[in-house]
Amino acid sequence: MRDLLITAIVFGSLLLILRKPYIGILVWSWLSYMNPHRLSWGFAYDMPFAQIVAITLFVSILFSKEKKGIPFNGTILIWYFFLFWISVTTYTAIYPEIASVYYIRILKIQLITFLTILLITDQERLTKLVWVIVLSIGFFSIKGGVFTILSGGGFRVWGPPGSFIEENNALALSTLMILPLMYYLYKVTEEKWLRYFLVFAMISSFASALGSQSRGALLAVIAVAVFFWLKSSKKLVTGIVVILVAVGGIGFMPDSWFDRMSTIQTYEEDASAMGRINAWKYSINIANDRFTGGGLKAWTFETFSKYAPNPLDVHAAHSIYFGVLGDHGWLGLILYLMILILTWRSLSKIIRKTTGADDWSEINILARMGQVSFIAFFTGGAFLSLPYFDLPWFFVALTQILRRQLNEEYTESGTDITGAERDGIGVKQV
């Protein structure tokens, strides 16, 4: 039954995609983040739904008469350089054939991310995309939160099988990244029942993040709570709510949870933590020895025997920073960090430009919540191998979409946008 339902939804959406290309972004995002076909047990499990949607999307774009354009600015330029560089590092990889397979997967994600910028051209479409992402990941975080509450927090919460966020730590991080998006939807939604649902979703998702029993997620929770409070316009009320939720949530967790979290202070005695440190030293050593890094999927016994302090303790990077460093060398890490830093700066400028302007309140809230989500990624991602996951790149795309909207608002209102361009807000369509 699940196979038939998923197949009917996907194939039923194809005609809509041909009429309106942006719907293809919504459907592809649902397939990518939720992996609904992996919840079935029959023929749909291995069906190439994403490929079918992507082909339909390209055909639709080809015949669409909508005005389309990719912004061109410093962030986009560095982004192009980064994609070029990972092409180089794949060509020079220690295991080029294995690296090429993963490289193609990354390129597919990047292509859809650029198409997101191309086709999500207004706030209504952007809000619809946010809803799709929230509900896709929220399906697991809400369910996981309810499970955590009913089970007393004694078991870990896992994500969709066969996806980037299948592991409990990865699901916890993505959950913390969509929590601010849930808050954005709460602020812009007028229907009371939807607002009640979003409150329930935020509480359940917070419980799910704790229920993952991820130490990295705990650090990200603290960082997100502090930054969310700083970004709030009502700091007293927000502070009280944050404290009550944190005390209530943490106080609910069992002794096993506290035992695991306490290992943060005794990391030298924890095999998992020491394995991470060994992998981080490996990434530094291989980046120092090879200008292009080891290439994708080069974390093996063979490479660790040459570059790791402990050659027998083979681990993935478990860090977005050291992962990129080991894969693409120092230049790759610099380019990656520049994209994140420039995106953060753009969000800050958008927030400054839209603060106090009622017409731009939705843009302002989304930009603020985008920064909160990035805080979760910057902190939690320091302990997870998720540099190529779709979600952080969606936030880079989101920032470009907001920049373009703000530029168009200036143009339509007759305001001189020269100053906006000097401030890094204006964009040039190419």
C-alpha positions, 0 to 999 in steps of 0.5 A: 500500500505504501509503495502504491501511495508514494508512486501515485504521489510522485507520478501525479506530481509530474504534470504539475511540475511540467506546468510549474517548474518550482513544484519540482523543487518541492517534490525533489526536496521531499524525496531527498529529505524524507526518503519516503520510498525507504519507508516502503517494503516493495517495488518503490524502495529502489525506484529512482523517483528523484531521477524521474522528478529531476528529468521532468524538472529539466524538461519543464525549465527548458520550455518555461517562459518564467523570468529566471536568473542566478545572482552573481556576487562574491558568495556565488563566485567562491561557490563556483570555485569550490565546485571546481576545486572538488572536481580537481580533488576528485581527479587527483584523489587517492581512490579516483573511481570511488571518489567519482561515485560520491562526487556525482552524488554531491554534484546532483545536490549542488545542481538542485541547490542552484535550481532552487535559487533559480526557481524559488523567486518569491516569498510564497514559494520560499515559504512552501519550500520551508514547509516541505523541508520542515515536514520531511525532516519533522516526520522523523523528529516529531515521531522521535520526540513522541517516542522519547517522551513515551519511552522515558528517553531511554532509547536513541532516535534514528533518521530515515534509512539510506539517507545522510541523516540516518545516524542518530547524531545526524538526525539530531543536528538536522532537527536543531536546524529545522527548529528555527524554521518551525518558529518562522512558520509559527510567526507567519502562519495565521491558522490557529490549528497550524500554530498549535501543531507547530508548537507541538512540533517544536516541543517534540523535535526538541525532545527528539534532539535530546533523545538522540543521546548525541553529545554534539547535539547537546552542545548545539542545543546550548549554542542555539538556545543562547543565540536564539535568546540573543536574536529575540526581540523579547529577551525576558519572555524568551529567556524564561521560556528557554530556561523552562524548556531546557530544565524540563527537557533535561530533567526528564532524561534518564540516568543513562543520558546523563552518564553519556553526556558526562563523557564530554568532560572525560573525552580522553577516556572515551574511545569514540572521542579519541577516534575523532581526534585521531581522524582529525590529526589524519586530515591535517597530516594528509592535507599537509602532504597533499595539496589537493587532500586525499579526495572523497572517500579516502578514509581507509586503513591504507591511508590511515597507516600513512597519515594517522597517529593511530593507524588501526583506529580508522574513522570518518572525519566526524567533522564538517571542517576536518572532513573538507580538509581531509577531502580537499586540502587547505584550499578546499577548507578555505573556500568552504569556510568562505562560503559559510562566512559570506553567507552569514554576513549576507544574512546579517546585512539583510537583517539590518536592512529589514529591521523595523520595516513591516513590509519586510518582516517575513524576510527579517524573521527568516534571515534571523532564523537562518542564522540560528540554524547556522549556529546549530550547523557550525557547532553540531557540525564540528562533530559530524561528517555532513559538509555535503548534506543538502540542508546547510546548502539550502540555507546558502540558497535561502540567503541568495533568494532573500538577497534577490527579493530585497534587491527587487523590493528596492528596485520596485519601490524606486529606491536608489539601490546603489547604497544597497549594492555597496552594503553587499545586498544588491545582486546582479542577474546574469 
